[in-house]
Amino acid sequence: TIRTLDLGGDKQLKVDRPGIVKSPGLRAIRYCLRDRELFDTQLRALLRASAHGELRLLVPFITSMSEVRRLKRVIAEVRDGLVAKGVKVADSIPLGFMVEVPGAALISDTLAAEADFLSVGTNDLIQYTLAIARDDEGVSGLYQPLHPAVIRLLSMITRAGQDAKIPVTICGEMAADPRYALVLLAMGFNELSMTSSAIPLVKEVIRRSSLAEAQEILTEIQQMVHAGEIADYVDSLMVDR
């Protein structure tokens, strides 16, 4: 699974591109659809590679159906150009969207109908939902992965995936934290993506638990309204594991 370029905002190239600015809202697919020379170069490489093995295409920072339609047109144009030159391309390449902002979560059912899979980027989703950056030391206590609003959005996204019968993966620091593994599995996430160093402990937590136990935890915290109370409850349970 390879992501398309996530540039813009605080993610800058060392080589300047025409038109790129440090705007929080101009990044990832929004920037790529403006800088077609750069975007088409990556898409051509990915489509050429698809002929040599299974490949999934993941597009970050999707926020609207207009972006989805433009994206699909661009991919089709690049594919047609390669095929016209006799370049081999896979017959089909699964296309997934990153759900990273509340606006995308709220239309996740619509996005799921147009995708082969969804992937939730928890770092940005939490940041934009709670209006707090995870590295903002001044208000670090407000960055709460188990905030009721975050839980509701995550549950909404997994339901959208289940209704559309497509897998939903999750990545970011939340997915790598063993304290949250059972909650995420109970919500219906099919895959947890994390750095390799986090795998053993998360795997151990999952192996020591049943899905029924995980669902009991989720049911309990969905009835709570205070993020601190939820965090304390989950922490106390996971300490025993």
Kinemage of the C-alpha trace (Angstrom):
@kinemage 1
@onewidth
@group {chain A} dominant
@subgroup {mainchain}
@vectorlist {calphas} color= white
{ca thr a 1} P 0.000 0.000 0.000
{ca ile a 2} L 1.589 3.261 -1.138
{ca arg a 3} L 0.322 6.727 -0.325
{ca thr a 4} L 0.260 9.521 -2.841
{ca leu a 5} L 2.376 12.538 -1.920
{ca asp a 6} L 1.394 14.328 1.275
{ca leu a 7} L 2.999 17.711 0.733
{ca gly a 8} L 2.097 21.204 1.815
{ca gly a 9} L 1.333 22.784 5.171
{ca asp a 10} L 4.203 21.887 7.476
{ca lys a 11} L 5.411 19.140 5.103
{ca gln a 12} L 7.742 20.927 2.730
{ca leu a 13} L 10.011 19.593 0.002
{ca lys a 14} L 13.688 20.453 0.130
{ca val a 15} L 13.338 21.419 -3.511
{ca asp a 16} L 10.862 24.239 -4.092
{ca arg a 17} L 7.829 23.532 -6.239
{ca pro a 18} L 5.983 26.339 -8.036
{ca gly a 19} L 2.967 27.469 -6.077
{ca ile a 20} L 3.543 25.503 -2.872
{ca val a 21} L 2.938 27.579 0.221
{ca lys a 22} L 2.952 26.912 3.942
{ca ser a 23} L -0.822 26.888 4.220
{ca pro a 24} L -2.351 24.346 6.645
{ca gly a 25} L -5.212 23.767 4.231
{ca leu a 26} L -3.173 23.250 1.059
{ca arg a 27} L -1.619 19.829 1.371
{ca ala a 28} L -1.753 16.245 0.102
{ca ile a 29} L -4.391 15.663 -2.583
{ca arg a 30} L -5.343 19.363 -2.622
{ca tyr a 31} L -1.793 20.297 -3.562
{ca cys a 32} L -1.312 17.334 -5.896
{ca leu a 33} L -4.351 18.290 -7.962
{ca arg a 34} L -2.726 21.716 -8.484
{ca asp a 35} L 0.774 20.440 -9.242
{ca arg a 36} L -0.139 17.929 -11.929
{ca glu a 37} L 3.440 17.563 -13.182
{ca leu a 38} L 4.574 16.267 -9.802
{ca phe a 39} L 1.437 14.204 -9.162
{ca asp a 40} L 1.372 12.610 -12.611
{ca thr a 41} L 5.020 11.566 -12.209
{ca gln a 42} L 4.206 9.625 -9.063
{ca leu a 43} L 1.036 8.119 -10.533
{ca arg a 44} L 2.899 6.937 -13.636
{ca ala a 45} L 5.494 5.234 -11.442
{ca leu a 46} L 2.821 3.542 -9.333
{ca leu a 47} L 0.814 2.372 -12.312
{ca arg a 48} L 3.936 0.958 -13.971
{ca ala a 49} L 4.811 -0.847 -10.738
{ca ser a 50} L 1.319 -2.324 -10.497
{ca ala a 51} L 2.155 -4.690 -13.349
{ca his a 52} L 4.821 -6.380 -11.217
{ca gly a 53} L 2.853 -7.228 -8.059
{ca glu a 54} L -0.159 -6.448 -5.926
{ca leu a 55} L -0.386 -2.739 -5.188
{ca arg a 56} L -2.928 -0.579 -3.378
{ca leu a 57} L -3.125 3.182 -3.822
{ca leu a 58} L -3.908 5.283 -0.733
{ca val a 59} L -4.759 8.977 -1.070
{ca pro a 60} L -4.355 11.216 2.006
{ca phe a 61} L -6.454 14.185 3.104
{ca ile a 62} L -9.545 13.471 1.022
{ca thr a 63} L -12.334 15.766 2.232
{ca ser a 64} L -14.959 15.936 -0.518
{ca met a 65} L -16.563 14.029 -3.365
{ca ser a 66} L -15.360 16.648 -5.846
{ca glu a 67} L -11.781 15.662 -4.953
{ca val a 68} L -12.664 12.000 -5.428
{ca arg a 69} L -14.095 12.633 -8.894
{ca arg a 70} L -11.122 14.763 -9.972
{ca leu a 71} L -8.715 12.164 -8.577
{ca lys a 72} L -10.334 9.337 -10.516
{ca arg a 73} L -10.241 11.376 -13.724
{ca val a 74} L -6.537 12.080 -13.240
{ca ile a 75} L -5.752 8.407 -12.607
{ca ala a 76} L -7.724 7.432 -15.714
{ca glu a 77} L -5.859 10.000 -17.817
{ca val a 78} L -2.470 8.771 -16.607
{ca arg a 79} L -3.479 5.136 -17.178
{ca asp a 80} L -4.700 5.870 -20.708
{ca gly a 81} L -1.432 7.642 -21.489
{ca leu a 82} L 0.649 4.673 -20.375
{ca val a 83} L -1.509 2.103 -22.157
{ca ala a 84} L -1.309 4.143 -25.367
{ca lys a 85} L 2.471 3.806 -25.154
{ca gly a 86} L 2.239 0.049 -24.662
{ca val a 87} L 3.148 0.126 -20.964
{ca lys a 88} L 1.731 -2.736 -18.928
{ca val a 89} L -0.570 -1.707 -16.094
{ca ala a 90} L -2.590 -3.880 -13.711
{ca asp a 91} L -6.212 -4.361 -14.746
{ca ser a 92} L -7.390 -2.971 -11.431
{ca ile a 93} L -5.676 -1.201 -8.542
{ca pro a 94} L -7.539 -0.944 -5.223
{ca leu a 95} L -8.038 2.724 -4.313
{ca gly a 96} L -8.291 3.867 -0.720
{ca phe a 97} L -8.896 7.193 0.993
{ca met a 98} L -7.364 8.526 4.196
{ca val a 99} L -9.966 9.832 6.652
{ca glu a 100} L -8.098 12.488 8.626
{ca val a 101} L -10.503 15.348 9.267
{ca pro a 102} L -13.973 15.462 10.854
{ca gly a 103} L -15.512 16.556 7.556
{ca ala a 104} L -14.318 13.353 5.884
{ca ala a 105} L -15.509 11.258 8.821
{ca leu a 106} L -18.978 12.778 8.588
{ca ile a 107} L -19.265 11.765 4.916
{ca ser a 108} L -17.414 8.461 5.361
{ca asp a 109} L -20.455 6.557 4.095
{ca thr a 110} L -20.269 8.469 0.813
{ca leu a 111} L -16.510 8.042 0.575
{ca ala a 112} L -16.775 4.323 1.342
{ca ala a 113} L -19.127 3.883 -1.616
{ca glu a 114} L -16.350 5.169 -3.908
{ca ala a 115} L -13.396 3.361 -2.280
{ca asp a 116} L -11.979 -0.135 -2.091
{ca phe a 117} L -10.779 0.526 1.463
{ca leu a 118} L -10.523 3.333 4.000
{ca ser a 119} L -7.631 4.209 6.296
{ca val a 120} L -8.032 6.460 9.325
{ca gly a 121} L -5.148 8.773 10.205
{ca thr a 122} L -5.704 9.284 13.923
{ca asn a 123} L -2.981 11.889 14.452
{ca asp a 124} L -4.656 14.448 12.219
{ca leu a 125} L -8.211 13.329 13.028
{ca ile a 126} L -7.706 13.917 16.747
{ca gln a 127} L -5.862 17.174 16.115
{ca tyr a 128} L -8.572 18.636 13.892
{ca thr a 129} L -11.442 17.302 16.009
{ca leu a 130} L -10.145 18.740 19.273
{ca ala a 131} L -8.308 21.757 17.806
{ca ile a 132} L -5.093 20.717 19.498
{ca ala a 133} L -1.794 19.556 17.993
{ca arg a 134} L -0.262 16.508 19.684
{ca asp a 135} L 3.086 18.308 19.990
{ca asp a 136} L 1.623 21.467 21.556
{ca glu a 137} L 3.168 21.271 25.016
{ca gly a 138} L 1.162 24.242 26.290
{ca val a 139} L -2.093 22.280 26.190
{ca ser a 140} L -0.836 18.712 25.807
{ca gly a 141} L -3.414 17.458 28.316
{ca leu a 142} L -6.192 18.324 25.872
{ca tyr a 143} L -4.904 15.862 23.250
{ca gln a 144} L -7.184 12.949 24.182
{ca pro a 145} L -7.475 9.960 21.816
{ca leu a 146} L -10.410 8.616 23.874
{ca his a 147} L -12.396 11.851 23.818
{ca pro a 148} L -16.104 10.986 23.239
{ca ala a 149} L -16.096 12.996 20.005
{ca val a 150} L -13.154 10.990 18.651
{ca ile a 151} L -14.789 7.703 19.653
{ca arg a 152} L -18.001 8.679 17.873
{ca leu a 153} L -16.165 9.640 14.692
{ca leu a 154} L -14.127 6.430 14.667
{ca ser a 155} L -17.258 4.342 15.180
{ca met a 156} L -18.986 6.232 12.379
{ca ile a 157} L -16.135 5.460 9.978
{ca thr a 158} L -16.047 1.742 10.744
{ca arg a 159} L -19.825 1.482 10.331
{ca ala a 160} L -19.494 3.136 6.929
{ca gly a 161} L -16.874 0.578 5.928
{ca gln a 162} L -18.988 -2.320 7.173
{ca asp a 163} L -22.066 -1.079 5.322
{ca ala a 164} L -20.019 -0.760 2.113
{ca lys a 165} L -18.340 -4.126 2.781
{ca ile a 166} L -14.826 -2.712 2.516
{ca pro a 167} L -11.932 -2.997 5.014
{ca val a 168} L -11.077 -0.090 7.296
{ca thr a 169} L -7.530 0.265 8.611
{ca ile a 170} L -6.161 2.643 11.212
{ca cys a 171} L -2.738 4.241 11.558
{ca gly a 172} L -1.107 6.868 13.709
{ca glu a 173} L 0.085 6.887 17.294
{ca met a 174} L -3.267 5.621 18.560
{ca ala a 175} L -2.971 2.415 16.538
{ca ala a 176} L 0.482 1.719 18.008
{ca asp a 177} L -0.606 2.189 21.634
{ca pro a 178} L -1.455 -1.182 23.266
{ca arg a 179} L -3.911 0.543 25.619
{ca tyr a 180} L -6.238 1.274 22.712
{ca ala a 181} L -5.926 -1.989 20.766
{ca leu a 182} L -9.044 -3.660 22.140
{ca val a 183} L -11.172 -0.542 21.764
{ca leu a 184} L -10.170 -0.218 18.119
{ca leu a 185} L -10.794 -3.888 17.370
{ca ala a 186} L -14.218 -3.684 19.016
{ca met a 187} L -15.075 -0.723 16.791
{ca gly a 188} L -14.443 -2.912 13.757
{ca phe a 189} L -11.053 -1.872 12.464
{ca asn a 190} L -9.630 -4.689 10.328
{ca glu a 191} L -5.968 -3.678 10.472
{ca leu a 192} L -3.761 -1.695 12.823
{ca ser a 193} L -0.780 -0.022 11.163
{ca met a 194} L 2.213 0.856 13.342
{ca thr a 195} L 5.983 1.005 13.570
{ca ser a 196} L 7.625 -2.406 13.882
{ca ser a 197} L 8.794 -1.779 17.447
{ca ala a 198} L 5.181 -1.475 18.638
{ca ile a 199} L 4.001 -4.768 17.133
{ca pro a 200} L 5.035 -7.287 19.859
{ca leu a 201} L 3.192 -5.616 22.738
{ca val a 202} L 0.054 -4.836 20.728
{ca lys a 203} L 0.031 -8.401 19.418
{ca glu a 204} L 0.379 -9.760 22.953
{ca val a 205} L -2.567 -7.700 24.198
{ca ile a 206} L -4.757 -8.939 21.351
{ca arg a 207} L -3.766 -12.572 21.825
{ca arg a 208} L -4.612 -12.446 25.535
{ca ser a 209} L -8.115 -11.121 24.893
{ca ser a 210} L -11.351 -12.122 23.215
{ca leu a 211} L -13.471 -9.991 20.908
{ca ala a 212} L -16.333 -10.288 23.389
{ca glu a 213} L -14.149 -8.717 26.090
{ca ala a 214} L -13.176 -5.916 23.744
{ca gln a 215} L -16.806 -5.223 22.879
{ca glu a 216} L -17.703 -5.057 26.576
{ca ile a 217} L -15.036 -2.381 27.068
{ca leu a 218} L -16.331 -0.382 24.105
{ca thr a 219} L -19.942 -0.614 25.306
{ca glu a 220} L -18.890 0.654 28.727
{ca ile a 221} L -16.920 3.658 27.493
{ca gln a 222} L -19.613 4.662 24.999
{ca gln a 223} L -21.822 5.405 27.978
{ca met a 224} L -19.255 7.762 29.522
{ca val a 225} L -19.151 11.470 28.762
{ca his a 226} L -15.826 12.599 30.259
{ca ala a 227} L -12.587 11.894 28.358
{ca gly a 228} L -10.614 11.646 31.595
{ca glu a 229} L -13.016 9.080 32.997
{ca ile a 230} L -12.769 7.003 29.823
{ca ala a 231} L -8.961 7.159 29.824
{ca asp a 232} L -8.753 6.139 33.497
{ca tyr a 233} L -11.153 3.234 32.938
{ca val a 234} L -9.264 1.918 29.893
{ca asp a 235} L -5.874 2.391 31.578
{ca ser a 236} L -6.979 0.477 34.667
{ca leu a 237} L -8.160 -2.432 32.551
{ca met a 238} L -5.065 -2.523 30.371
{ca val a 239} L -2.660 -2.395 33.318
{ca asp a 240} L -3.963 -5.844 34.246
{ca arg a 241} L -3.097 -7.096 30.771
